[in-house]
Amino acid sequence: MTEIRFLTQIAYNMRQVMAAKESFEKINPDVRIIVEQSKDYFEMMQSFKSDEAPDIIETGGFQVSNSDGIFIDLNPYIAEIEGLEEDLYPGLLRVARNSGILPGLPIEVSPPLIIYNKEMFDQAGLAYPTEAWTWDDMVELARKLTIRDEQGIASQFGFGLGVDIEWFEPFVMRNGGSYVAPDGSTSRGYVDSPATIEAFRKIIDAFRVHNIIRKPGEQSSATDENDESAMTFCFIWNTHHHKLHDRYQVVGLPVMPGGKEANMIYMGGAGITTKSSNPRLAWEFLRHYMLECHSWMPPISKSQAEERGLTEHRIWSRYLKELDHVQLSGYYLSKKWNASRQLINDEIHKMILEGADVAQTLRSWTRFT
């Protein structure tokens, strides 16, 4: 009996892992898949360094460029299977191969789009947004869709956006800016660039000047937090849980003054470790798990998307189309930048609530990377 050890950091994906294990072992009765759970990155690395290192590791954050030297290159395995390269979404492969090698297959891919409530638009007598809409169009619609009482307490906000450096990043990218250099080596000349500062000013103004987004700690009289905003910045996981009713529709992010068609993406990854004694068999299970079994998240292959009817779905088809335009977030490119996330978010709160100067604050962030 040959054993393949599979270590995952993604607790909520365990059902899919176990289903793949069961079906793979039926096809291969002489193979046993040992599934283990890792609590965090530290525990994952301890397991990798142990005498019983896993053959496959699944991480919640894709290991761009294989910076820790954990994974083998999957490019040769992809090339062996006729048509597989063409079947995988090219945008995903492009970002996964940031340094040329392919350390893993992306999993649970999630770019953000805008989900809007058609009923709220109909009640306000407003036309639905189109793919050609601009940031200024979005602000104007959100102003008309924000409803406040005489005390200024909102029962409905025009736009919903969480306060997080990564959630602001797609608008920065679409304005031609970025947080860090393409190789993650520095933020100087990037986070403090005119394009990044301009995009940030627009976002902060949406909170402070236009009052279309709920500020941190702001009171609201909305009866349902899922319908607190007429338009919502929404990743795939939020869409899956709350926004599939017919009253919702999806549209791309608004065009920024920089005019760049770009978006960020969250994604995990699963790859074969350099310590695997059976990399070929590990690949067979990885391929079965990732490309033959179904997850609740959209797949990474066109054929599986078509098989599941997602390419024609009014919501999922638009998310899949967005995979053509994804770029790597600073979260993946620089560990130093990511380690400063909480400090950065604290300073975003100060910009929104206290009016801290946007340009000065962003220039100070060059100290983080």
LUMNUSE-468472 format. One line per field, with one value per residue: residue number from 1; x, y, z of N, C-alpha, C in turn. Coordinates in pm, whole numbers. Layout:
<pts>
k = NUM; ...
nc1 = X; ...
nc2 = Y; ...
nc3 = Z; ...
cac1 = X; ...
cac2 = Y; ...
cac3 = Z; ...
cc1 = X; ...
cc2 = Y; ...
cc3 = Z; ...
</pts>
This chain:
<pts>
k = 1; 2; 3; 4; 5; 6; 7; 8; 9; 10; 11; 12; 13; 14; 15; 16; 17; 18; 19; 20; 21; 22; 23; 24; 25; 26; 27; 28; 29; 30; 31; 32; 33; 34; 35; 36; 37; 38; 39; 40; 41; 42; 43; 44; 45; 46; 47; 48; 49; 50; 51; 52; 53; 54; 55; 56; 57; 58; 59; 60; 61; 62; 63; 64; 65; 66; 67; 68; 69; 70; 71; 72; 73; 74; 75; 76; 77; 78; 79; 80; 81; 82; 83; 84; 85; 86; 87; 88; 89; 90; 91; 92; 93; 94; 95; 96; 97; 98; 99; 100; 101; 102; 103; 104; 105; 106; 107; 108; 109; 110; 111; 112; 113; 114; 115; 116; 117; 118; 119; 120; 121; 122; 123; 124; 125; 126; 127; 128; 129; 130; 131; 132; 133; 134; 135; 136; 137; 138; 139; 140; 141; 142; 143; 144; 145; 146; 147; 148; 149; 150; 151; 152; 153; 154; 155; 156; 157; 158; 159; 160; 161; 162; 163; 164; 165; 166; 167; 168; 169; 170; 171; 172; 173; 174; 175; 176; 177; 178; 179; 180; 181; 182; 183; 184; 185; 186; 187; 188; 189; 190; 191; 192; 193; 194; 195; 196; 197; 198; 199; 200; 201; 202; 203; 204; 205; 206; 207; 208; 209; 210; 211; 212; 213; 214; 215; 216; 217; 218; 219; 220; 221; 222; 223; 224; 225; 226; 227; 228; 229; 230; 231; 232; 233; 234; 235; 236; 237; 238; 239; 240; 241; 242; 243; 244; 245; 246; 247; 248; 249; 250; 251; 252; 253; 254; 255; 256; 257; 258; 259; 260; 261; 262; 263; 264; 265; 266; 267; 268; 269; 270; 271; 272; 273; 274; 275; 276; 277; 278; 279; 280; 281; 282; 283; 284; 285; 286; 287; 288; 289; 290; 291; 292; 293; 294; 295; 296; 297; 298; 299; 300; 301; 302; 303; 304; 305; 306; 307; 308; 309; 310; 311; 312; 313; 314; 315; 316; 317; 318; 319; 320; 321; 322; 323; 324; 325; 326; 327; 328; 329; 330; 331; 332; 333; 334; 335; 336; 337; 338; 339; 340; 341; 342; 343; 344; 345; 346; 347; 348; 349; 350; 351; 352; 353; 354; 355; 356; 357; 358; 359; 360; 361; 362; 363; 364; 365; 366; 367; 368; 369
nc1 = 84; 71; 132; 10; 66; -137; -154; -348; -426; -672; -950; -1231; -1258; -1248; -1442; -1451; -1192; -1195; -1389; -1259; -1045; -1179; -1295; -1064; -921; -1091; -1059; -791; -702; -472; -358; -332; -464; -350; -491; -426; -460; -357; -304; -196; 49; 298; 274; 240; 494; 651; 562; 647; 922; 963; 1032; 836; 733; 474; 338; 184; 89; -165; -242; -379; -299; -159; 159; 349; 605; 739; 879; 965; 1079; 938; 794; 781; 826; 541; 508; 623; 453; 204; 253; 271; 16; -205; -368; -426; -297; -425; -679; -686; -757; -610; -535; -511; -300; -103; -57; 4; 240; 439; 718; 803; 825; 583; 451; 228; -119; -372; -634; -971; -1023; -1073; -1169; -1274; -1595; -1871; -2170; -2509; -2827; -3111; -3374; -3354; -3247; -3460; -3662; -3560; -3573; -3359; -3124; -2959; -2613; -2355; -2098; -1934; -1927; -1800; -1580; -1680; -1943; -2029; -2012; -2205; -2440; -2442; -2476; -2741; -2865; -2824; -2983; -3091; -3210; -3369; -3190; -2959; -2891; -2827; -3040; -2991; -2709; -2530; -2309; -2114; -1822; -1555; -1316; -1009; -675; -622; -868; -901; -722; -785; -896; -685; -510; -657; -633; -383; -190; 4; 98; 346; 667; 690; 844; 821; 1013; 1029; 830; 862; 814; 596; 366; 355; 315; 178; -53; -143; -193; -392; -605; -651; -731; -979; -1124; -1119; -1254; -1505; -1595; -1567; -1639; -1849; -2009; -2116; -2050; -2051; -1895; -1627; -1761; -1988; -2330; -2620; -2948; -3031; -3216; -3134; -2821; -2711; -2843; -2767; -2640; -2687; -2520; -2244; -1910; -1773; -1647; -1610; -1682; -1856; -2058; -2155; -2273; -2471; -2577; -2715; -2977; -3250; -3289; -3047; -2766; -2459; -2171; -1880; -1591; -1584; -1459; -1151; -976; -719; -763; -698; -745; -778; -747; -742; -673; -774; -635; -585; -354; -234; 23; 297; 533; 889; 993; 850; 827; 696; 631; 505; 274; 158; 98; -100; -309; -342; -422; -663; -811; -814; -893; -1081; -1270; -1548; -1584; -1740; -1657; -1582; -1426; -1085; -1051; -1164; -1323; -1441; -1590; -1774; -1900; -2031; -2214; -2149; -2047; -2256; -2405; -2566; -2432; -2189; -2057; -1962; -1773; -1588; -1504; -1362; -1123; -939; -813; -673; -431; -133; -161; -15; -9; 68; 311; 497; 622; 695; 538; 282; 299; 271; 10; -197; -112; -119; -393; -493; -407; -551; -805; -765; -740; -999; -1165; -1045; -941; -675; -394; -392; -189; 46; 28; 39; 292; 441; 416; 614; 803; 747; 821
nc2 = -120; 209; 525; 857; 1164; 1429; 1758; 2016; 2362; 2471; 2470; 2473; 2349; 2082; 1885; 1861; 1770; 1520; 1389; 1372; 1212; 971; 896; 876; 670; 458; 421; 365; 122; 37; 254; 486; 779; 1004; 1236; 1543; 1810; 2146; 2411; 2666; 2872; 2839; 2586; 2435; 2461; 2335; 2075; 2024; 2024; 1801; 1445; 1302; 1438; 1603; 1492; 1653; 1988; 2206; 2539; 2837; 3075; 3149; 3024; 3225; 3228; 3035; 3098; 2994; 2758; 2518; 2369; 2162; 2225; 2247; 2277; 2091; 1871; 1970; 2017; 1762; 1663; 1657; 1939; 2042; 2276; 2469; 2445; 2541; 2846; 3123; 3365; 3295; 3110; 3283; 3460; 3272; 3171; 3355; 3384; 3226; 2949; 2698; 2665; 2548; 2452; 2691; 2747; 2789; 3045; 3397; 3686; 4030; 4181; 4402; 4367; 4434; 4547; 4501; 4568; 4787; 4977; 4996; 5097; 5348; 5452; 5435; 5366; 5054; 4987; 4977; 4797; 4996; 5195; 5465; 5566; 5810; 5790; 5578; 5694; 5897; 5749; 5607; 5813; 5888; 5659; 5632; 5641; 5840; 5929; 6206; 6252; 6182; 5918; 5627; 5414; 5281; 5235; 5367; 5237; 4953; 4878; 4724; 4824; 4787; 4732; 4562; 4541; 4786; 4780; 4684; 4911; 5084; 4946; 4961; 5224; 5243; 5225; 5077; 4882; 4771; 4691; 4493; 4267; 4261; 4384; 4646; 4922; 5179; 5442; 5323; 5266; 5527; 5661; 5895; 5785; 5586; 5737; 5912; 5732; 5640; 5874; 5917; 5698; 5743; 5987; 5898; 5784; 6002; 6255; 6219; 6044; 5789; 5536; 5316; 5425; 5315; 5193; 5347; 5424; 5242; 5196; 4987; 4696; 4448; 4324; 4218; 4351; 4608; 4783; 4926; 4873; 4654; 4582; 4281; 3965; 3628; 3440; 3578; 3633; 3378; 3303; 3495; 3642; 3531; 3541; 3630; 3903; 4024; 4143; 4141; 4342; 4473; 4626; 4983; 5206; 5359; 5681; 5629; 5431; 5157; 4811; 4602; 4384; 4261; 3943; 3692; 3383; 3042; 2766; 2449; 2221; 1999; 1874; 1925; 1721; 1496; 1148; 1022; 1181; 1162; 1004; 1164; 1385; 1272; 1240; 1507; 1625; 1488; 1576; 1857; 1904; 1723; 1671; 1839; 2161; 2400; 2645; 2845; 2674; 2609; 2540; 2562; 2362; 2230; 2438; 2479; 2229; 2240; 2434; 2697; 2888; 3004; 3111; 3383; 3521; 3380; 3354; 3608; 3650; 3451; 3550; 3770; 3667; 3693; 3933; 3955; 4049; 4013; 4066; 4294; 4154; 3893; 3938; 4049; 3964; 4128; 4356; 4245; 4169; 4407; 4474; 4519; 4753; 4929; 4925; 5039; 5300; 5369; 5384; 5618; 5805; 5801; 5858; 6063; 6237; 6228; 6317; 6204; 6172; 6217; 6012; 5780; 5809; 5765; 5495; 5372; 5287; 5033; 4838
nc3 = 0; -102; 35; 27; 157; 247; 324; 454; 487; 475; 636; 592; 353; 378; 328; 49; 4; 133; -15; -262; -188; -125; -375; -533; -408; -458; -730; -730; -560; -431; -318; -54; 74; 300; 499; 649; 886; 905; 1128; 1089; 914; 1039; 1163; 935; 811; 1005; 979; 719; 754; 902; 962; 841; 610; 423; 106; -53; -21; 72; 65; 216; 111; -194; -285; -417; -657; -519; -282; -40; -105; -101; -290; -589; -942; -1137; -1406; -1601; -1565; -1636; -1907; -2008; -2047; -2298; -2417; -2164; -2074; -2236; -2142; -1884; -1711; -1859; -1733; -1464; -1474; -1560; -1338; -1143; -1237; -1173; -1144; -1344; -1279; -1179; -887; -776; -818; -861; -622; -505; -617; -626; -748; -697; -765; -846; -685; -729; -604; -770; -712; -538; -709; -890; -726; -679; -927; -1106; -1367; -1429; -1353; -1607; -1791; -1879; -1693; -1488; -1215; -1116; -1208; -1048; -792; -814; -857; -616; -431; -483; -406; -140; 167; 426; 754; 935; 1134; 1020; 1011; 835; 654; 434; 239; -40; -146; -66; 103; 254; 505; 424; 328; 115; -7; -115; -312; -583; -707; -703; -872; -1109; -1162; -1251; -1060; -787; -498; -433; -584; -891; -832; -563; -407; -308; -183; -239; -464; -565; -385; -309; -543; -789; -915; -737; -506; -603; -656; -395; -267; -388; -291; -12; -5; -82; 151; 340; 224; 35; 172; 115; 180; 451; 741; 958; 1256; 1228; 1287; 1182; 1048; 900; 834; 751; 724; 493; 296; 331; 164; -159; -369; -374; -305; -383; -313; -442; -247; -77; -256; -316; -76; -22; -243; -465; -532; -750; -747; -750; -938; -1127; -1194; -1356; -1194; -1151; -1408; -1363; -1350; -1452; -1635; -1664; -1725; -1484; -1198; -862; -700; -478; -384; -306; -298; -420; -405; -497; -275; -234; -92; -141; -191; -386; -630; -883; -840; -647; -805; -967; -783; -705; -945; -984; -762; -801; -1067; -1152; -957; -798; -655; -431; -506; -799; -1076; -1197; -1453; -1792; -1908; -1691; -1586; -1792; -1790; -1547; -1596; -1548; -1719; -1845; -1647; -1486; -1283; -1207; -1454; -1513; -1312; -1381; -1629; -1543; -1461; -1661; -1624; -1388; -1138; -939; -596; -356; -124; -190; -314; -140; 167; 375; 332; 364; 632; 758; 748; 943; 1075; 860; 798; 1029; 993; 769; 879; 1027; 822; 721; 946; 1089; 911; 827; 628; 298; 93; 241; 429; 267; 159; 383; 412; 271; 441; 516; 331
cac1 = 0; 146; 64; 34; 26; -196; -169; -423; -453; -807; -1039; -1367; -1256; -1219; -1539; -1408; -1071; -1231; -1460; -1157; -973; -1262; -1308; -933; -886; -1173; -995; -656; -715; -343; -310; -404; -440; -353; -526; -392; -500; -261; -373; -141; 170; 406; 253; 265; 638; 702; 531; 733; 1059; 966; 1072; 720; 684; 363; 364; 108; 46; -266; -232; -481; -239; -75; 302; 403; 749; 796; 981; 1016; 1141; 861; 725; 843; 766; 439; 503; 642; 335; 100; 290; 256; -123; -249; -484; -449; -254; -528; -804; -677; -775; -476; -504; -467; -165; -10; -18; 64; 377; 498; 863; 832; 787; 445; 466; 105; -239; -458; -759; -1059; -989; -1180; -1155; -1394; -1676; -1976; -2304; -2606; -2964; -3195; -3496; -3322; -3236; -3596; -3733; -3505; -3591; -3227; -3079; -2855; -2479; -2305; -1955; -1861; -1942; -1678; -1583; -1772; -2078; -2059; -2035; -2333; -2546; -2442; -2534; -2886; -2914; -2804; -3104; -3068; -3323; -3343; -3072; -2842; -2863; -2861; -3107; -2938; -2592; -2521; -2199; -2057; -1681; -1486; -1194; -896; -579; -634; -996; -884; -618; -830; -919; -550; -460; -730; -588; -244; -99; 31; 154; 487; 728; 649; 917; 797; 1134; 1014; 706; 901; 788; 475; 255; 357; 306; 58; -170; -192; -247; -519; -708; -680; -808; -1117; -1189; -1139; -1361; -1634; -1634; -1570; -1702; -1976; -2088; -2193; -2005; -2057; -1766; -1606; -1834; -2105; -2459; -2708; -3079; -3064; -3271; -3063; -2686; -2684; -2904; -2734; -2593; -2747; -2410; -2148; -1783; -1807; -1569; -1693; -1739; -1972; -2162; -2210; -2354; -2578; -2619; -2755; -3121; -3275; -3289; -2910; -2691; -2318; -2109; -1738; -1552; -1591; -1337; -1080; -914; -602; -814; -638; -835; -702; -815; -664; -735; -735; -635; -497; -282; -196; 138; 372; 652; 1020; 1026; 765; 897; 614; 575; 417; 146; 103; 40; -224; -414; -364; -501; -798; -874; -828; -945; -1187; -1373; -1614; -1587; -1844; -1596; -1560; -1308; -974; -1049; -1279; -1409; -1524; -1686; -1881; -1971; -2115; -2308; -2112; -2014; -2381; -2472; -2566; -2335; -2058; -1990; -1892; -1653; -1492; -1449; -1269; -994; -846; -753; -621; -290; -94; -170; 102; -19; 144; 441; 592; 588; 710; 419; 169; 315; 235; -129; -278; -69; -170; -539; -516; -387; -666; -910; -736; -772; -1144; -1233; -978; -897; -530; -360; -377; -57; 149; 17; 89; 438; 500; 409; 735; 885; 710; 886
cac2 = 0; 334; 636; 996; 1251; 1554; 1852; 2134; 2472; 2524; 2385; 2464; 2274; 1943; 1796; 1836; 1688; 1383; 1330; 1337; 1097; 851; 857; 837; 539; 358; 398; 316; 53; 15; 383; 544; 922; 1044; 1378; 1608; 1951; 2238; 2528; 2791; 2862; 2786; 2443; 2378; 2452; 2233; 1947; 2010; 2000; 1678; 1324; 1255; 1555; 1572; 1490; 1765; 2091; 2301; 2659; 2939; 3181; 3088; 3045; 3286; 3216; 2930; 3171; 2914; 2638; 2402; 2295; 2136; 2296; 2164; 2302; 1969; 1784; 2033; 2002; 1622; 1630; 1730; 2027; 2093; 2416; 2551; 2432; 2622; 2988; 3178; 3467; 3227; 3058; 3397; 3508; 3161; 3156; 3488; 3379; 3126; 2816; 2682; 2591; 2481; 2488; 2781; 2691; 2886; 3174; 3492; 3829; 4104; 4257; 4478; 4310; 4539; 4506; 4561; 4624; 4920; 5065; 5016; 5186; 5483; 5494; 5451; 5262; 4968; 5018; 4899; 4771; 5118; 5300; 5520; 5590; 5921; 5736; 5499; 5786; 5965; 5650; 5576; 5929; 5881; 5537; 5639; 5692; 5876; 5995; 6345; 6253; 6145; 5774; 5563; 5283; 5219; 5301; 5347; 5148; 4879; 4845; 4709; 4903; 4694; 4774; 4477; 4567; 4910; 4757; 4677; 5045; 5135; 4881; 5012; 5360; 5235; 5224; 4951; 4901; 4730; 4660; 4363; 4160; 4272; 4428; 4778; 4996; 5315; 5467; 5250; 5306; 5673; 5715; 5977; 5703; 5521; 5843; 5958; 5630; 5638; 5994; 5895; 5605; 5810; 6087; 5828; 5771; 6126; 6368; 6180; 5971; 5684; 5409; 5315; 5443; 5226; 5230; 5431; 5364; 5218; 5141; 4881; 4579; 4329; 4367; 4176; 4451; 4740; 4868; 4897; 4815; 4599; 4523; 4146; 3851; 3514; 3370; 3656; 3615; 3244; 3291; 3593; 3727; 3456; 3563; 3698; 4049; 4073; 4131; 4171; 4426; 4493; 4743; 5104; 5252; 5465; 5776; 5569; 5354; 5025; 4699; 4517; 4349; 4172; 3813; 3604; 3243; 2949; 2683; 2315; 2177; 1880; 1920; 1876; 1604; 1383; 1032; 975; 1301; 1127; 962; 1283; 1464; 1208; 1276; 1652; 1650; 1437; 1666; 1994; 1918; 1627; 1681; 1969; 2240; 2504; 2761; 2828; 2594; 2675; 2493; 2600; 2247; 2205; 2549; 2450; 2109; 2280; 2537; 2828; 2985; 3069; 3162; 3530; 3573; 3314; 3376; 3736; 3629; 3375; 3641; 3860; 3599; 3737; 4063; 3958; 4076; 3972; 4166; 4311; 4048; 3778; 3976; 4091; 3922; 4245; 4439; 4175; 4168; 4541; 4498; 4576; 4891; 5004; 4940; 5138; 5434; 5394; 5432; 5757; 5887; 5808; 5912; 6181; 6324; 6226; 6348; 6081; 6164; 6204; 5879; 5679; 5823; 5705; 5349; 5319; 5230; 4894; 4746
cac3 = 0; -111; 103; -13; 267; 199; 436; 412; 580; 449; 715; 539; 228; 410; 267; -88; 11; 170; -129; -361; -132; -138; -515; -584; -352; -527; -860; -703; -431; -368; -270; 59; 91; 441; 504; 776; 895; 964; 1182; 1037; 833; 1123; 1177; 803; 791; 1096; 918; 601; 800; 980; 892; 764; 537; 331; -38; -109; 75; 24; 148; 196; 32; -297; -263; -538; -683; -434; -207; 71; -157; -56; -395; -718; -1054; -1202; -1550; -1682; -1553; -1719; -2048; -2049; -2074; -2417; -2402; -2028; -2071; -2299; -2066; -1762; -1739; -1879; -1634; -1343; -1498; -1570; -1205; -1069; -1289; -1160; -1165; -1446; -1232; -1133; -761; -738; -892; -782; -572; -440; -676; -597; -774; -656; -859; -779; -686; -697; -577; -875; -651; -486; -826; -944; -634; -694; -1066; -1167; -1460; -1373; -1404; -1720; -1785; -1917; -1592; -1430; -1070; -1090; -1226; -930; -681; -834; -830; -473; -361; -501; -344; 5; 233; 566; 820; 972; 1221; 941; 1022; 708; 647; 311; 183; -184; -181; 45; 86; 381; 523; 421; 227; -4; -72; -190; -414; -723; -761; -725; -994; -1226; -1186; -1296; -946; -718; -364; -429; -714; -943; -764; -419; -337; -245; -208; -276; -605; -602; -297; -302; -679; -811; -950; -615; -419; -661; -631; -252; -234; -433; -199; 117; -27; -84; 292; 417; 156; -27; 273; 48; 236; 598; 806; 1072; 1377; 1201; 1315; 1067; 1084; 805; 904; 706; 687; 357; 209; 385; 55; -290; -447; -279; -348; -341; -357; -479; -131; -33; -357; -303; 45; -2; -354; -584; -557; -879; -735; -759; -1063; -1108; -1295; -1331; -1116; -1235; -1474; -1293; -1444; -1518; -1748; -1679; -1697; -1393; -1075; -776; -680; -368; -424; -239; -393; -377; -483; -455; -203; -278; -12; -178; -246; -497; -694; -994; -783; -583; -914; -1009; -688; -712; -1066; -958; -665; -849; -1203; -1181; -853; -795; -532; -437; -569; -943; -1107; -1266; -1592; -1873; -1932; -1574; -1578; -1888; -1742; -1434; -1640; -1492; -1824; -1885; -1528; -1490; -1186; -1213; -1582; -1508; -1230; -1461; -1729; -1476; -1442; -1766; -1593; -1252; -1110; -805; -490; -271; -24; -238; -366; -36; 304; 462; 314; 424; 777; 808; 709; 1050; 1094; 746; 813; 1137; 937; 680; 969; 1061; 705; 708; 1063; 1144; 803; 807; 489; 220; 30; 345; 488; 173; 150; 504; 403; 208; 549; 542; 237
cc1 = 88; 66; 108; -20; -18; -222; -242; -436; -598; -910; -1176; -1374; -1241; -1317; -1499; -1283; -1106; -1307; -1362; -1076; -1050; -1269; -1175; -893; -970; -1109; -859; -654; -583; -280; -396; -364; -457; -376; -498; -430; -390; -335; -326; -12; 285; 394; 277; 414; 702; 679; 623; 876; 1075; 1012; 959; 655; 572; 410; 299; 74; -52; -266; -344; -431; -140; 72; 368; 555; 817; 906; 1040; 1077; 1069; 823; 813; 769; 667; 431; 525; 521; 219; 126; 267; 114; -174; -375; -503; -410; -363; -658; -803; -690; -639; -438; -454; -326; -63; 35; 47; 209; 453; 648; 902; 793; 640; 448; 341; -7; -323; -586; -837; -1027; -1106; -1139; -1281; -1463; -1778; -2109; -2402; -2747; -3057; -3321; -3471; -3306; -3375; -3675; -3687; -3522; -3461; -3195; -2967; -2719; -2440; -2154; -1872; -1865; -1807; -1691; -1682; -1917; -2121; -2091; -2171; -2450; -2556; -2499; -2687; -2946; -2893; -2926; -3074; -3193; -3282; -3222; -2944; -2806; -2913; -2934; -3059; -2819; -2586; -2418; -2145; -1915; -1616; -1358; -1076; -805; -592; -765; -993; -796; -670; -849; -784; -494; -526; -696; -442; -143; -77; 91; 304; 536; 685; 721; 904; 910; 1118; 875; 736; 885; 661; 358; 245; 350; 180; -67; -230; -256; -381; -631; -748; -763; -955; -1191; -1217; -1249; -1498; -1687; -1662; -1653; -1840; -2067; -2174; -2157; -2009; -1917; -1749; -1678; -1958; -2236; -2541; -2839; -3123; -3108; -3200; -2925; -2649; -2742; -2878; -2696; -2658; -2646; -2303; -2027; -1782; -1714; -1662; -1756; -1859; -2089; -2232; -2306; -2478; -2642; -2664; -2904; -3137; -3271; -3148; -2854; -2548; -2268; -1962; -1711; -1553; -1454; -1278; -1016; -793; -638; -755; -739; -758; -785; -721; -738; -684; -734; -542; -423; -252; -85; 205; 503; 779; 1061; 939; 848; 821; 550; 479; 280; 78; 37; -93; -337; -444; -451; -645; -875; -907; -906; -1058; -1300; -1427; -1607; -1703; -1790; -1583; -1429; -1201; -964; -1178; -1376; -1497; -1627; -1804; -1966; -2069; -2217; -2274; -2084; -2138; -2455; -2458; -2465; -2197; -1985; -1910; -1765; -1547; -1426; -1342; -1132; -892; -764; -687; -472; -260; -100; -35; 107; 66; 289; 544; 544; 600; 586; 299; 178; 274; 87; -210; -240; -123; -320; -573; -502; -495; -784; -889; -766; -923; -1207; -1173; -930; -747; -499; -327; -236; 53; 147; 74; 240; 506; 500; 528; 827; 859; 779; 1001
cc2 = 125; 447; 770; 1084; 1387; 1644; 1976; 2236; 2518; 2435; 2366; 2387; 2124; 1846; 1760; 1747; 1542; 1313; 1288; 1217; 968; 804; 812; 699; 427; 320; 332; 246; 26; 143; 430; 690; 956; 1195; 1432; 1755; 2032; 2363; 2658; 2765; 2800; 2634; 2371; 2359; 2349; 2095; 1920; 1973; 1867; 1559; 1266; 1374; 1516; 1570; 1610; 1861; 2184; 2421; 2757; 3057; 3122; 3124; 3097; 3271; 3111; 2986; 3091; 2782; 2509; 2310; 2269; 2216; 2203; 2185; 2176; 1877; 1839; 2006; 1859; 1588; 1718; 1812; 2086; 2239; 2509; 2549; 2517; 2770; 3057; 3286; 3408; 3172; 3171; 3443; 3398; 3139; 3287; 3488; 3277; 2987; 2817; 2600; 2517; 2518; 2582; 2710; 2800; 3028; 3271; 3635; 3901; 4171; 4337; 4405; 4422; 4480; 4577; 4626; 4764; 5021; 5097; 5112; 5330; 5536; 5515; 5334; 5182; 5007; 4927; 4881; 4896; 5224; 5341; 5533; 5702; 5878; 5659; 5588; 5853; 5870; 5623; 5689; 5923; 5760; 5533; 5707; 5716; 5943; 6137; 6358; 6213; 5998; 5704; 5431; 5208; 5302; 5272; 5244; 5082; 4837; 4837; 4791; 4808; 4732; 4691; 4503; 4699; 4888; 4748; 4815; 5114; 5077; 4938; 5157; 5362; 5235; 5085; 4983; 4873; 4703; 4520; 4245; 4167; 4333; 4560; 4834; 5139; 5335; 5398; 5294; 5458; 5738; 5801; 5895; 5635; 5623; 5892; 5859; 5629; 5759; 5976; 5802; 5672; 5916; 6020; 5807; 5908; 6238; 6331; 6101; 5861; 5544; 5419; 5324; 5342; 5278; 5313; 5354; 5348; 5160; 5035; 4757; 4450; 4370; 4324; 4274; 4592; 4837; 4827; 4834; 4770; 4542; 4381; 4041; 3732; 3448; 3444; 3637; 3481; 3236; 3381; 3649; 3652; 3470; 3646; 3850; 4110; 4052; 4176; 4256; 4442; 4616; 4867; 5140; 5368; 5560; 5720; 5478; 5216; 4916; 4597; 4488; 4263; 4041; 3750; 3462; 3164; 2869; 2547; 2267; 2057; 1925; 1857; 1751; 1483; 1271; 974; 1093; 1270; 1086; 1079; 1373; 1405; 1241; 1425; 1686; 1603; 1533; 1802; 2005; 1821; 1631; 1823; 2033; 2339; 2632; 2738; 2755; 2673; 2630; 2530; 2483; 2217; 2315; 2525; 2331; 2145; 2389; 2676; 2932; 3057; 3131; 3314; 3591; 3513; 3342; 3506; 3726; 3552; 3462; 3732; 3798; 3639; 3859; 4069; 3984; 4031; 4089; 4179; 4207; 3928; 3814; 4006; 4048; 4040; 4334; 4374; 4175; 4301; 4573; 4565; 4722; 4980; 5028; 5038; 5280; 5469; 5444; 5579; 5851; 5907; 5886; 6044; 6277; 6331; 6243; 6221; 6069; 6143; 6065; 5773; 5689; 5759; 5552; 5289; 5259; 5082; 4795; 4817
cc3 = 0; -47; 45; 98; 211; 320; 386; 525; 574; 516; 651; 408; 252; 345; 125; -91; 38; 58; -237; -316; -156; -283; -574; -534; -413; -660; -842; -567; -360; -314; -154; 73; 239; 448; 643; 770; 963; 1010; 1117; 960; 912; 1136; 1045; 779; 883; 1038; 798; 642; 874; 895; 808; 693; 441; 186; -107; 4; 6; 119; 117; 116; -66; -275; -390; -542; -597; -345; -92; 26; -119; -172; -517; -825; -1125; -1353; -1634; -1677; -1636; -1867; -2098; -2094; -2188; -2387; -2264; -2016; -2125; -2219; -1940; -1798; -1745; -1778; -1504; -1359; -1502; -1432; -1124; -1111; -1280; -1186; -1270; -1404; -1187; -1004; -717; -834; -805; -739; -502; -485; -659; -628; -726; -775; -779; -797; -652; -686; -676; -817; -598; -599; -881; -856; -646; -837; -1139; -1260; -1396; -1430; -1518; -1705; -1819; -1808; -1533; -1280; -1038; -1110; -1101; -811; -693; -810; -680; -390; -367; -429; -193; 69; 381; 624; 862; 1064; 1148; 947; 896; 730; 523; 263; 33; -223; -56; 16; 223; 386; 535; 305; 99; -79; -149; -313; -557; -786; -787; -855; -1118; -1257; -1233; -1185; -891; -582; -359; -571; -761; -877; -612; -340; -263; -272; -251; -427; -654; -514; -286; -440; -694; -839; -826; -522; -471; -634; -484; -211; -272; -337; -65; 105; -31; 57; 355; 354; 104; 67; 212; 99; 388; 657; 920; 1197; 1354; 1226; 1187; 1116; 984; 880; 866; 657; 545; 255; 261; 274; -76; -384; -349; -350; -294; -400; -379; -357; -74; -128; -338; -185; 45; -129; -479; -615; -685; -868; -745; -899; -1035; -1224; -1258; -1247; -1207; -1294; -1395; -1393; -1518; -1633; -1768; -1644; -1615; -1269; -992; -762; -551; -424; -333; -344; -334; -466; -422; -391; -259; -201; -45; -240; -365; -571; -808; -942; -712; -688; -959; -913; -693; -832; -1047; -868; -725; -981; -1237; -1079; -849; -657; -544; -499; -719; -972; -1179; -1411; -1664; -1890; -1812; -1554; -1672; -1842; -1630; -1472; -1592; -1599; -1875; -1767; -1522; -1392; -1209; -1343; -1580; -1421; -1308; -1568; -1669; -1455; -1549; -1723; -1455; -1248; -968; -709; -419; -161; -62; -272; -258; 102; 401; 453; 384; 576; 839; 788; 820; 1078; 982; 760; 924; 1082; 834; 764; 1005; 944; 694; 824; 1112; 1035; 785; 659; 411; 163; 133; 407; 395; 156; 270; 497; 331; 315; 569; 449; 166
</pts>
